[in-house]
Amino acid sequence: MPRSATGGRREGCGWVVVTDRKGADVSALWPAPVTVAQLTEMVRTDRAEWEAVLARVPRERLTESGLPGGWAVKDVLAHMTWAMREGIGVMRARRLVGSDLWKLDDDGRNAIVVEQSRARSLDTVLADYETTSADYMKELAGLSDDELNDPARWPEMPPDWRPWRIIYDPKHYAHHAADLREWLEGSAASQR
């Protein structure tokens, strides 16, 4: 799943990779534990903020490219759905499981995920996003506070990781919302 990198902090779409002075991956560290209720509220709030920006996009523009990487909103939705589905797998297995795509860097992994989704209809991508979002929240509700915070409860998880940080990236929705907001504002400015 998350991979190591050296050289401090790098943010992108996907995991935030943070390394200590020795180059050890400490991405999953978090300063404080969270409860299921707190994480559920965080996910709901972050998703609501993302969806408020998403609601400003007319349906006919959801397949229009123009976001970073040449993505369309449909591509972002497919990408987010894939990430949630991976989190669901981790929550169900209570271990670090997932696609071999995690072995790739962010750009390589995301390019494959988006390419695989391009042939799918917009309606299919939208329905999958909604269904997967609901399934994600259901799985999250099935975890205990201890499971979110104690890596010893997850086989093979490094002892200094916070499990909740593996199943949820608190910057993911905001990252895409900022890109979408910028795209919308750029489109509006060019139409003036």
C-alpha positions in Angstrom: 0.0 0.0 0.0 1.8 3.2 1.0 5.4 3.3 -0.2 8.5 4.9 1.1 10.2 7.9 -0.3 13.1 9.9 0.9 13.4 13.6 1.2 10.8 15.1 3.5 7.2 15.7 2.5 5.5 15.2 -0.9 1.9 15.7 -1.5 -0.1 14.5 -4.4 -3.2 12.8 -5.3 -3.2 9.7 -3.1 -1.0 9.2 -0.1 1.0 12.0 1.5 4.5 10.6 1.8 6.5 11.9 4.8 9.9 10.6 5.7 12.0 11.0 8.8 15.7 12.1 8.7 16.7 8.5 8.0 14.3 8.2 5.1 11.8 6.0 6.9 8.2 6.3 5.7 6.2 7.8 8.6 3.2 8.8 6.4 0.7 7.0 8.5 1.6 8.7 11.7 -0.9 11.0 13.1 -0.7 13.1 16.2 -3.8 11.8 18.0 -6.1 8.9 17.8 -9.6 9.4 16.4 -12.9 7.7 17.3 -15.2 6.2 14.7 -17.6 9.0 15.3 -14.9 11.6 14.7 -13.6 10.0 11.6 -17.2 9.5 10.3 -17.8 13.2 10.8 -14.5 14.1 9.1 -15.3 12.0 6.1 -18.9 13.4 5.9 -17.7 17.0 6.2 -14.9 16.6 3.7 -17.2 14.8 1.2 -19.9 17.5 1.6 -17.4 20.2 0.9 -16.2 18.3 -2.3 -19.8 17.7 -3.4 -20.7 21.4 -2.9 -18.1 22.3 -5.5 -19.1 19.3 -7.7 -22.7 20.5 -7.7 -21.6 23.6 -9.5 -20.5 21.6 -12.5 -23.3 21.2 -15.1 -23.8 17.6 -16.1 -22.8 18.2 -19.7 -19.3 19.4 -18.4 -18.6 16.3 -16.3 -16.9 14.6 -19.2 -15.0 17.7 -20.3 -11.2 17.5 -19.8 -9.4 20.5 -18.3 -8.5 19.4 -14.8 -4.8 18.6 -13.9 -3.5 15.6 -16.0 -6.1 16.3 -18.6 -8.7 14.7 -16.4 -12.5 15.3 -16.5 -14.7 15.4 -13.5 -15.8 11.9 -14.4 -12.2 10.8 -14.2 -11.9 12.3 -10.7 -15.0 10.5 -9.6 -13.8 7.2 -10.9 -10.4 7.8 -9.2 -12.1 8.6 -5.9 -14.3 5.5 -6.2 -11.3 3.3 -6.8 -9.6 4.8 -3.7 -12.7 4.2 -1.5 -13.0 0.7 -2.9 -9.4 0.0 -1.8 -10.2 1.4 1.6 -13.2 -0.9 1.9 -11.0 -3.9 1.1 -8.6 -2.9 3.9 -11.4 -2.4 6.4 -13.1 -5.7 5.5 -9.8 -7.7 5.7 -8.5 -5.7 8.7 -5.1 -5.9 7.0 -3.0 -4.1 4.4 -4.5 -5.6 1.2 -5.2 -4.1 -2.2 -4.4 -3.7 -5.8 -0.9 -4.2 -7.2 -1.4 -0.7 -8.6 -0.2 0.6 -5.1 3.3 -0.6 -6.1 3.3 2.2 -8.7 3.9 5.9 -8.1 0.9 8.2 -7.8 0.9 9.3 -11.5 1.4 5.8 -12.8 -1.4 4.3 -10.6 -3.8 7.1 -11.3 -3.2 7.0 -15.1 -4.2 3.3 -15.1 -7.2 3.8 -12.9 -8.5 6.6 -15.1 -7.7 4.8 -18.3 -9.6 1.8 -17.1 -12.7 3.9 -16.3 -12.8 6.0 -19.5 -14.9 3.5 -21.4 -17.5 3.5 -18.7 -20.6 5.7 -19.1 -21.0 8.8 -17.0 -24.1 7.3 -15.4 -22.2 4.1 -14.5 -19.4 6.2 -12.9 -21.8 8.4 -11.0 -23.8 5.4 -9.7 -20.6 3.5 -8.7 -19.4 6.6 -6.8 -22.6 6.9 -4.8 -22.8 3.1 -4.1 -19.1 2.9 -3.1 -19.4 6.0 -0.9 -22.3 4.4 1.0 -20.4 1.1 1.3 -17.3 2.9 2.6 -19.3 4.6 5.3 -21.0 1.3 6.3 -17.6 -0.4 6.6 -16.2 2.5 8.6 -19.1 2.3 11.0 -18.3 -1.4 11.5 -14.8 -0.6 12.9 -14.1 0.0 16.6 -12.2 2.9 17.9 -9.4 0.5 18.9 -9.2 -0.8 15.3 -8.9 2.7 13.9 -5.9 3.5 16.2 -4.1 0.3 17.2 -1.8 -1.1 14.5 -1.4 -4.3 16.5 -5.0 -5.2 15.6 -4.0 -5.2 11.9 -1.7 -8.0 10.8 1.6 -6.8 9.3 0.9 -3.2 9.9 4.0 -1.3 11.1 3.7 -0.5 14.8 4.0 3.2 14.4 1.1 3.6 11.9 -2.4 4.8 12.6 -4.7 2.4 10.8 -7.3 5.1 10.2 -4.8 7.1 8.2 -4.4 4.1 5.8 -8.1 3.9 5.1 -8.7 7.7 4.8 -6.6 10.5 3.4 -8.0 13.7 5.1 -6.7 15.8 2.2 -8.0 13.8 -0.7 -11.4 15.5 -1.2 -10.0 19.0 -0.5 -7.2 18.4 -3.1 -9.7 17.6 -5.8 -12.1 20.3 -4.7 -9.4 22.9 -5.1 -8.6 21.7 -8.6 -12.2 21.7 -9.5 -12.8 25.1 -8.1 -9.8 26.5 -10.0 -11.1 24.9 -13.3 -14.6 26.4 -12.7 -13.2 29.8 -12.0 -10.9 29.7 -15.0 -13.8 28.7 -17.2 -16.0 31.5 -15.9 -13.2 34.0 -16.4 -12.6 32.9 -20.0 -16.3 33.4 -20.8 -16.3 37.0 -19.7 
